[in-house]
Structures are given as structure tokens and as C-alpha cells.
Amino acid sequence: MSASPPPDMSDPWIRRFRPRPEAAVRLVCFPHAGGSASYYHPLAQSPTLLPETEVLAVQYPGRQDRRRERLVDDVPELADLITEALGPFDDRPLAFFGHSMGAVLAYEVAQRLGRRTGKEPCRLFVSGRRAPSRFRPGTVHLLNDAELVAELRRAGGTDPRFLDDEELLAEIIPVVRNDYRAVELYRWNPSPPLACPVTALVGDRDPQAPVDDVEAWRQHTDGPFDLKVFSGGHFYLNTHQRGVADVISKALADGAQQPVTARGNAR
């Protein structure tokens, strides 16, 4: 593949931790509730990730360098905005990886890309999240601040030092509450299955995403489906970074790394 001019990396939505202008595929990573693009910095630096893969991470509004921007507490609205932001990056195949809330957003953006452009990502990786068709009510966003902090400690995805710092907590809590509201009020709008391959990843002791509910992602694609179960809880990937990178690399190497024509569009 010949190098094309790189897209404008000043876009506030996308972080590019390790530029690879010759990359054959771009892996777009979607953070969990309360998370930020920097969560995927270790993945971008992973020595086991294929050198042909460039990691891009989505930065949602209202956190880190975007902390002065309006938070978005609606999954469809956020998916619309991310879909638009990815426009300049589709000069080569895109793969998506999303963890927890990020899996829902990755799925919704994949659906939108298919409808708008006729091209889906070459592969969708969904982690730590039950399939959209497996609804379970959630009320975390209604907890008081102390209860919300206790939930964050239990889930294990937030550095405990942040939770012990009152100033940092003042910034974290509104973001976490906003994101939980978004994903807990999300309702799947039944739509045709994707055409792209889907790989689902989960921890075997994840209370938020039972393995059976994660395996139900199989129903959301007409393409190949694969399930990878790791030891651990909701943030199993914190201790299995190499294993997760291996799964991604193998799946992308096995695939054609070409955009998948969306269902209903001519190939």
C-alpha cells in the first residue's frame, strides 16, 4: 500500500499514540464508561500487535483535554458524532475494539458506517459487554457519590489513587455518572446483523457480562464469530494485555483486512 497523506490529527475525537503511516489497517478503540483514550496507550505500544496495525483511540467529550466540553449522555448521539469524526480516517480499512460501554458504541458506529457508506469495519472486537439483544436494567447512574465510588472500586477499572483524591474525584464522578446513564438508558433498536466478523472477549468472572450473554453477540453478525474467554473479572484485560493483543493480531492477520460491504449493498 502506498502512503497517503495522513488525516488531520488535531481532531479532538481521535488520539494517535504511535503513528504508523504505512499501516494496512487502523484499529479504532472505544473506551469504557468513565474511561478515556489514554486507556489504550499500552495496546498501541504492545510488541505483539502486528506492525501493520495502527491504533487510534476515541476521546469522548468531557474528560482530560476535552474536560470543558459538554458531556454526551446518549449512546445514539455519541455514535453519530464518532461516525462523523472517523470520516477522515477511512482511507484504509478500519477495525473496531470496544470495552464495556465502548463495545456498544463500536457496534452502533459499525451499523452507522454500513448504512451511510456501505462499508463496515473489517472486524469488530467487543469486550466485557453482553450482546445488545440481552437487556439488563442498570441503576448505577442513580447511586449517590459514595455508592458510585464503591462501585468503581468493585469494578476495578479506576486507579485507586484517583478514588482517594478529592480533587480528582470531583472531576471523575460527573463523567462516570454521565457514561453510566448513557449505557444504562441505551436500548437496542433491532436491526439486521452486521456482515463483518465479530470477536467477543470476556473475563470468566465478569458480573456485568456473563459468558452466555457475551456469546449472544453471535446473533448480531452474518459473518464469522469467535469467543475468547480469559480468567478475571470485568477488567480482565488489565492483566491480559499481551493475550488481548495476540487475539487482535491473529484475527486481523487471518482476515483480508478489507472493509466489509454492508448488508444490502452490492459487493
C-alpha positions as a printed Julia matrix, in Angstrom:
267×3 Matrix{Float64}:
   0.0     0.0    0.0
   1.41    3.4   -0.92
   1.36    6.03   1.79
  -1.39    8.62   1.55
  -1.34   12.0    3.29
  -2.2    11.41   6.96
  -5.52   12.76   8.2
  -5.54   15.84  10.39
  -4.53   14.55  13.82
  -5.66   17.75  15.53
  -9.19   16.33  15.56
 -10.24   16.29  19.24
 -12.02   12.95  18.83
  -9.05   10.78  17.88
  -5.76   10.03  19.62
  -2.87    8.52  17.67
  -0.31    7.24  20.18
   2.06    5.55  17.74
   1.71    6.85  14.18
   2.18    4.21  11.51
   1.63    5.91   8.15
   2.17    2.63   6.27
  -0.35    0.69   8.36
  -2.6    -1.66   6.42
  -5.44   -1.33   8.94
  -6.44    1.14  11.64
  -7.74   -0.28  14.9
 -10.17    2.23  16.42
 -10.56    1.72  20.19
 -13.59    2.83  22.2
 -13.17    3.36  25.98
 -15.4     2.08  28.78
 -17.74    4.2   30.91
 -15.68    6.88  32.65
 -12.68    5.94  30.55
 -10.55    7.97  28.16
  -8.44    7.41  25.09
  -5.28    7.02  27.18
  -6.57    3.65  28.44
  -5.45    2.2   25.11
  -1.92    3.62  25.16
  -0.44    0.26  26.34
  -2.19   -1.56  23.49
  -0.74    0.88  20.97
   2.73    0.13  22.34
   2.26   -3.65  22.52
   5.17   -5.53  20.89
   2.81   -8.36  19.9
   0.48   -6.15  17.89
   1.03   -6.51  14.17
   3.26   -3.71  12.82
   0.74   -3.29  10.02
  -1.81   -2.11  12.6
  -2.16    1.48  13.76
  -4.1     2.07  16.98
  -6.44    5.05  17.14
  -8.34    5.75  20.37
 -11.57    7.72  20.62
 -11.63   10.56  23.12
 -15.17   11.23  24.32
 -16.08   14.83  25.27
 -15.89   15.97  28.88
 -12.65   14.31  30.01
  -8.91   15.02  30.09
  -8.09   17.61  27.41
 -11.8    17.8   26.48
 -13.0    18.3   30.06
 -14.53   21.71  29.32
 -16.79   20.27  26.62
 -20.36   19.13  27.13
 -20.75   15.54  28.24
 -22.94   13.38  26.0
 -25.27   11.05  27.9
 -26.97    9.45  24.9
 -25.39    6.49  23.07
 -27.04    7.14  19.66
 -25.97   10.81  19.72
 -22.44    9.9   20.7
 -22.31    7.22  17.99
 -23.44    9.76  15.4
 -20.67   12.17  16.43
 -17.99    9.47  16.38
 -19.12    8.23  12.97
 -18.66   11.73  11.58
 -15.26   12.09  13.25
 -13.99    8.88  11.63
 -14.64   10.19   8.12
 -11.07   11.43   7.51
  -9.61    8.11   8.67
 -11.35    5.75   6.24
  -8.64    5.9    3.58
  -7.75    2.36   4.69
  -9.64   -0.45   6.41
 -10.86    0.17   9.95
 -11.27   -2.42  12.7
 -13.1    -1.57  15.93
 -12.33   -2.6   19.52
 -14.62   -1.55  22.35
 -14.66   -2.48  26.02
 -17.87   -2.38  28.09
 -19.74    0.8   27.06
 -17.17    1.09  24.29
 -18.4    -2.21  22.82
 -21.91   -0.78  22.48
 -20.55    2.35  20.81
 -18.3     0.35  18.47
 -21.32   -1.72  17.41
 -23.51    1.34  16.87
 -20.8     3.12  14.86
 -20.31   -0.02  12.74
 -24.03   -0.02  11.99
 -23.94    3.64  11.03
 -20.91    3.24   8.78
 -22.68    0.42   6.97
 -25.8     2.49   6.4
 -24.01    5.7    5.43
 -21.08    4.45   3.37
 -21.91    0.84   2.52
 -18.67   -0.23   4.27
 -18.45   -1.84   7.69
 -15.22   -2.31   9.66
 -13.14   -5.28   8.6
 -13.67   -6.73  12.1
 -15.49   -5.79  15.29
 -13.96   -6.7   18.67
 -16.41   -6.44  21.58
 -15.08   -6.85  25.12
 -16.72   -7.17  28.51
 -20.23   -6.42  27.3
 -23.32   -8.53  26.8
 -24.9    -8.52  23.35
 -27.25   -5.6   22.58
 -30.18   -8.02  22.42
 -29.52   -9.14  26.04
 -31.06   -6.28  28.02
 -30.5    -5.98  31.74
 -31.65   -2.92  33.73
 -28.99   -0.86  35.44
 -29.2     1.85  38.11
 -25.57    2.72  38.8
 -26.1     6.23  37.46
 -28.69    6.81  40.21
 -26.31    5.99  43.08
 -25.09    8.72  45.37
 -21.45    9.73  45.15
 -20.2     7.39  47.89
 -22.06    4.45  46.39
 -20.72    5.29  42.94
 -17.15    5.34  44.22
 -17.73    1.98  45.91
 -18.95    0.6   42.58
 -15.81    1.87  40.84
 -13.63    0.18  43.46
 -15.52   -3.06  42.98
 -15.26   -2.96  39.18
 -11.52   -2.36  39.37
 -11.06   -0.2   36.28
 -10.04    3.01  38.06
  -6.69    3.64  39.7
  -7.42    3.56  43.48
  -5.18    6.61  43.92
  -7.66    8.63  41.86
 -10.53    7.49  44.05
  -8.65    8.62  47.18
  -8.01   12.13  45.83
 -10.92   14.51  46.48
  -9.96   16.91  43.69
  -9.71   14.15  41.12
 -12.94   12.59  42.37
 -14.73   15.87  41.76
 -13.78   15.56  38.09
 -14.3    11.79  37.77
 -17.74   11.37  39.32
 -19.72   13.53  36.84
 -18.06   11.78  33.9
 -18.68    8.29  35.27
 -22.29    9.09  36.18
 -22.87   10.54  32.71
 -21.48    7.47  30.96
 -23.39    5.02  33.13
 -26.56    6.98  32.4
 -25.84    6.74  28.68
 -25.24    2.99  28.62
 -27.92    2.08  31.18
 -30.6     4.01  29.29
 -29.45    2.58  25.95
 -31.99    0.36  24.24
 -31.1    -1.72  21.23
 -33.1    -0.82  18.16
 -33.46   -4.21  16.41
 -31.61   -4.07  13.12
 -30.19   -6.55  10.63
 -26.99   -8.35  11.65
 -23.67   -6.9   10.64
 -21.8    -8.51   7.76
 -18.35   -8.16   9.33
 -16.65  -10.78  11.53
 -17.1   -10.32  15.27
 -14.72  -11.4   18.02
 -16.1   -11.25  21.57
 -13.78  -11.21  24.6
 -14.76  -11.54  28.26
 -13.48  -12.44  31.71
 -14.84  -15.67  33.13
 -15.84  -13.93  36.39
 -17.31  -10.75  34.96
 -20.51   -9.94  36.9
 -21.54   -7.36  34.32
 -21.14   -9.62  31.3
 -21.9   -13.32  31.85
 -20.26  -15.5   29.21
 -23.63  -16.68  27.83
 -24.74  -13.09  27.31
 -21.45  -12.25  25.6
 -21.72  -15.27  23.32
 -25.07  -13.86  22.15
 -23.08  -11.37  20.03
 -23.09  -14.27  17.56
 -26.66  -13.27  16.67
 -25.51   -9.79  15.62
 -23.39  -10.79  12.63
 -23.79  -12.86   9.5
 -20.01  -13.09   9.34
 -17.65  -15.35  11.3
 -17.9   -15.21  15.09
 -15.32  -16.08  17.73
 -15.47  -16.04  21.53
 -12.38  -15.67  23.72
 -12.73  -16.2   27.47
  -9.95  -15.0   29.81
  -9.55  -15.51  33.53
 -10.67  -12.5   35.51
 -13.44  -10.02  36.09
 -14.79   -7.02  34.22
 -11.34   -5.54  33.64
  -9.66   -8.85  32.81
  -7.76   -7.08  30.01
  -5.66   -5.12  32.53
  -3.84   -8.36  33.39
  -4.09   -9.97  29.94
  -2.76   -7.17  27.75
  -0.49   -9.48  25.78
  -3.24  -12.07  25.32
  -5.68   -9.45  24.09
  -3.1    -8.07  21.65
  -2.46  -11.6   20.41
  -6.18  -12.17  19.79
  -6.41   -8.9   17.85
  -3.29   -9.61  15.79
  -4.32  -13.15  14.9
  -7.84  -12.11  13.91
  -6.58   -9.28  11.72
  -3.89  -11.47  10.17
  -6.44  -14.18   9.38
  -8.81  -11.67   7.78
  -8.42   -9.93   4.47
  -8.13   -6.53   6.21
 -10.64   -5.1    3.76
 -13.77   -3.12   4.57
 -16.79   -5.4    4.6
 -19.68   -4.47   2.33
 -22.69   -3.81   4.49
 -25.75   -5.99   4.29
 -27.96   -4.95   1.42
 -25.17   -3.26  -0.6
 -23.69   -4.74  -3.72
 -20.26   -6.27  -3.32
